[in-house]
Every structure is written in C-alpha cells, then in structure tokens.
C-alpha cells in the first residue's frame, strides 16, 4: 500500500508528508483516534518513508528491501512495542529494553522508528521511563505512540509529542471497500471493524435485540411473562450479553434519528419501518429512561452485576404499560 492508497484522514496524512519532505520529522508523535481508522497503518507507512532507499523524501516505493522488511515486521530499525498478552500492560522492562538501543546507529536503514501501540497500555512506570527519550531523542529516531484513548496517557508524555487526531472514515470513504451496506454502516467509520465483522452473527444479534425491544415496548399487562422471557433470552449468554447491549444502543440511536427526521444517519436501514413503529410508540420521557438505563448497564457490567436482573429492569424500563400501572396505583408500586 502506498500513500496514495490510504483512505481517510487526508489532511492528517498531508501534514505528515509535509514534515517528511521538509526534513523536519518530529521525534515524538501521538496518533489519537478510534480503533481501526488507519493509525497503525499510517505509522508503518511513515517508517517506510523514513527508510526507503529508492524514493524521494516524503514517499516510499513499497518494494525495496527496506520497505519489504518493514512490511514483514522484520526490520531491525522499526520496533513495535505492545502488551505481551491481551489486556496486559506495557511494562517498564519493555521500555527499558528499547531505550538501551537508542544510542546505537540504525542497523539497516537510516532512521529508527519505535511504534508503541496501544500507548495507553503503558503503566505509569513505563510511561515515566519513556519521558527521558522523548525529551532528548537522538536525531535519527522517532517515537510514534498510538492510542484510541490518548487522554489516558500521562500529561507529561502527551506534552512531548506532536498530536495528530484521526477521525472515523465517512460512509463514502468506506464504500470504496465495496462491502455490504449494513456492514459499512455498522462499522461506524472503522476499517478494522469492517474487516472483522461477521455479518451473519451481526444480523442474528441485531434482530434478537430488536425483537427484545419490540416485546418490551409493546407488551401489555397480560403479556409481561413474554417480556420477562425475552429478557431471559437476552441475558442467557455471558459472552453475547455485551454485544447484544451494543446492538440495542445502536438501535436506540437509529430510533432517535428517526424521531429527529435524520433518516440518512440510520445504521440499520433495512429495519427502518420497524424502527419508525417503535419511535411512534415510545413517549420522549420513556425513550430517555431507556437510554439512561442502557448507560447504567454499561457501567454495571464492569462490576459483574447479575445479567438477568439488568435485562429484566431494562425490559420493565422500556415498557410504558408498567409505568402507567405504577402511576395509577402508587401505593401498590411501593
């Protein structure tokens, strides 16, 4: 992939290429933005441009020995620092290991590039160890820190880097990948999400979430058993519970777009008639309570709260009939 093939964030890429051409490439960069929008790919492109033996400044050929080694992940001067296990922190020993190589001249190319991804995985000790290198880096090296949550980094680290903010791709930009329209919209501007989507599983999960929402919203007093049954189905699988909630949240966003006459922003365009029906049935106060409760669930998921209890309460929150019963019989509701 060449610079010309990079999709999205054209202004960011243009600024970075200007730094390359001017021979004023920063020694510390921070790439912030959502996951899957090209931050890591861009970092590797810059590493190739800094080391390519065939192209003019600001570009790379993608075919010389330097470029091919970087593509293969075996270039001695392009070093990736990441957690040793999923969910683990980047430890101080990993940072110290790369700091020991700073004084050495490049072994294969002309510029050493250290890519730390995700940079917010560094624990405080590791981040503090990196500060000295960011303050006084050698002329022939650059650090590229990548993070979907740059605010989680120490202020002292952020202040020593030039920050480049990557935005989600537009729907038009994503369409150049030629995927299913639902997948394009569901990816929310993330190429990484688009490439990893299991569309069959997504449709099944999304349809189940919509069935649950319709049942909860429409159930009359005599059908509460069906509503609680739907809640049990939603909460049954621990691994699927959070993805189902994510699907519910996106469906709620779509309903909000319908209510605001912004149908072009709907993700689930194939479900628009059903979404419009729900939008017409939910009063504004009820809609707000459902949205607030979804946020409450998101917070409580980290506390290992009972899933069945959460989904039952969500179903009851979404049901206007229950609210009417409670308002008509305030003594019984207590």
N, C-alpha and C positions, 0 to 999 in steps of 0.2 A: 504494500500500500504506500502510495506517495502522498505528499502534502495535498495535491490536487484531488485525491480520492477521499479525503477526510470530510465527513458530513457533519454539519452543525458547528456552532460556535466559531463562525468565520472571523469575527472581529478579534477574538482571543488569539486565534492562530496567526492572524495578520500581525498583531503586536509582537508575538513571539518571534516570528520570522524576521521582523524588522530588527529585533535585538541581535539575531544571528548575523544578519548582513552588516550591521554596524560594528560587529566585533565587540559588542558591549553586553554579552550574555550574562545574566545575573548568576551569582554563585549560590543563591538561595531562592527557591521558588516554592510557592504553596498553591497547588491546584485544588480549589474547593468546588463543590457542586454535587448533585445527586449521583448515586451509583449508576454506572452503565452509560454515561454520556460521552465517553471518549478520553477521560483524563489520563488513564494509564497508556492508552494507545498513543496519545499526543506526547507523553513523556518519552516513549521509546523512539518516536519519530525525531524528537529533538536530539536524543542521544546519537541517532544515526547521522543527523545533520552536523553534529559537532565532531564526528569521527570519520565521515565518509571520505574516501581517498580519491573519488572520481568527480564529484560535483562542485559547483561554485558555492561560495558561502551562502547560507540560508537555504540550502537544499540538500538532497541526498539521492543516490541512484537506486538504492534498494537491491543492488545486485553485486556490488563489490564484496571482497572478503570481509571488510569491516561491517557492512550492513547485514550480510548474511549471518555473521556470528551473533550480532545483536538480535536478529530475528529468531535465532535458535536458542537464545538465552545463554550463550557460552562465551561471550566477550569478556575478557579479563578486566576491562576498564568500565564496564556497565554493570553495576552491582545492585541487585534487588534485595531490599530488607523488608521482611514481612513476618508475621507471627509464625512460630514453628508449628503450632497446632491451631485448628479453627477455634476462634473465640479466645485464644490466649493473648497475652500482652507481648509487645516487643520489649525484650529485656535489656538491661544496661550492658550485659555481656555482648549482645549482638551489636550495639552501638560502639562499644569499645573495640570490637574486632575490626570494624571498618575504619575507625579513627586511626588505628595502627598503620593503615595503608596510605594515609593522607600525604605523608612526606615522600612517598615513592613516586617516581615519574610514571606516566602511563606506560603500560607494558606492551600494548598492541596498537592503540590509536594515538590520538593527540589530546584527548580530554576525558577525564574520569567523570562519570555520572553515577550518583548514588540515588536510587529511587526508593523512597520509604512509603510503603503502601499496605495498609492504611496508616497514615502518620498518627492519627488519634489513638492508635493501639499502643503507642509508646507509654510506658508507665512514667511517673514523674522523674525517677532516677535516670531513665534512658533519655528523656527529653532534656534534662539538665546537662547530661553528658554531651549531648549534641550541640549545645549552645556555643561552646568554645570554637568548634569547627565552623559554625555559621557566622561567628564574629570575625574570625581571621582565616578564611579559607585560602588554600593555595590558588594560584592563578589558573591552573589547568584542571580545576574540578568544579562541579556544580552539584548541589543537592536539590532534588525535586520531591517535595512532600505532597502526598495525595490524600485527600480526606473528603468524605461525604459530610463530615461534621467538624469543620475547621475551628468552630468556637470551643470545641473540647480540648484544643491544644493550648499549651501554656502561652500566656500573652507574650512572654519573652521570646518564645520560638516564633510566633506569628510576626512579631515586630522586626525580626531579622530576615524575613523573606518578602519578596515581591509576590503579592497575591493576584491570582488570575481566577476569576469566577466563571465556571462552566454552567451553562443553563441546559434544561431539558431540550431535546430537539422538537421542532414543530412537527405537526402531523404531516405537513407537506414534505419535510425532510425525511421523515420516517418512511413515507410511501416509496422512496427510491429503493427500499429493500424489497418491495413487491410482496409483502405478506398479506395475510387475511386482514380485513378491515377491523374486525373485533380485536385481533391481536395487536394491531397498530395502535388502536385507541387505548387498550388496556395497559400497554407498556408505559404510558404516561411520559413519553419523551425519552425513554431509556433504551438504547440499543441492546444493552446487556439483558434487560428484562425481556425484550422482544425475542432475542435469540434463545432464551432459556424457557420460554412459555410452552407448557403442554396444553395445547388448545382444547383437547378433549376433556382433560381434567378440569380446566378452567370453566368450560361450559357447564359441566356437571355441578361443580361447586357453586357457580353463579346462579344456576337455575334452582338449586336447592335453597340457596339464600333468599331468592325472590319468592319461592313457594312459602318459605317460613314467614317472610314479611307480609305477604298477602294474607296468609292464615291469621297472623297476629292482628293485623289491622282490621280485617273484615269479620272476625269471629263474634257471633252473638253470644248471649249468656249461656244458651243451651249447647254451644259448641266449644266451650272452654276446654273440654277434655281433648278435643282435636288440637287445640292451640298448645297445650302442655305436651302432647305427644310430639308435635312438630319441634318444640323446644328440646325434648329429649333427643330427637334425631340430630339436631344441630350440635348438641354437647357431647355426643357419644364418643367421637374420636379426638383424642388429645392432640394428635399431630395435625388434624384438619381444622381444629376449632379456630385458631388464629387466622388461617386463610379464609375460612367462612366469614369471619368478622370483617376482614378486609373487603371481601366481596359485598357484604352488607353496607359497609361505609361508602363504597363506590356507587352502589345502587341509590343510597340516600343522596349522594351528590347529584346523581342524574335526576332524581326527583326534584331536587332544588333547582336545577337548570330548567326543568320543565315548568316549574312554578314561576320562574323569572323570565320565561319566554326566550331562553338561550339554548334552544334545542341543538344547535350546531356543536355545543360543547359536550353533549351526551356521549358517554363511553359505549354504553350498551344500546346502540342504535336499533338493533333488531328487536329490542324489547320495548320500544317507545310506547306502543299502545297500552301495554300493561302498566308501565310507569306512569302514564298520564291518568290512568284509572285510580292508581294509588294516590297520586298527587291531589286528585279531586276529592278523595275520601278523607284525607288527613287534615284536620284543622292546623293552623300555624303553631298554636301552643303545643299540640301533640307532636308535631314534627320536631320542634325544638327539643322537647323532652327526649325523644328517641335519639337525636343526635348527641345530646348531652350524656345520655346513658351509654352510648357506644364509646364515648371518650372515657367514661368511668370504667367500663370493662377493660379498655386498653391499659389503663393504669393498674387495675387489679390483677391483670394477667401475670404481672411480674411478681405478685405476692402469692401465687399458687392458690388463688381462691377457687372454690368449687365451681366447675364449669356449668353444671346443671342449674345451680342457683342463679348464676349470672344470666343464662339464657332464659330461664323462667321469668326472671324480673324484666328482661328485655321484652319478652312477649307480652307481659302484662302492661309494661310501659307503652307499648305500641298500640294497645287496644283501647279504643275510645269508649266501648260499652262498659268496661270495668270502671273507668273514670266516672262515667255517668252514675253507675250504681253507688260508687263511693260518695259522690256529691249528693245523691238523693237520700242516702242512708248514712249520714256522718257518724251516728252512734255505732252502727254495726261495723263500719270500716275500722273502728278502733278496737 
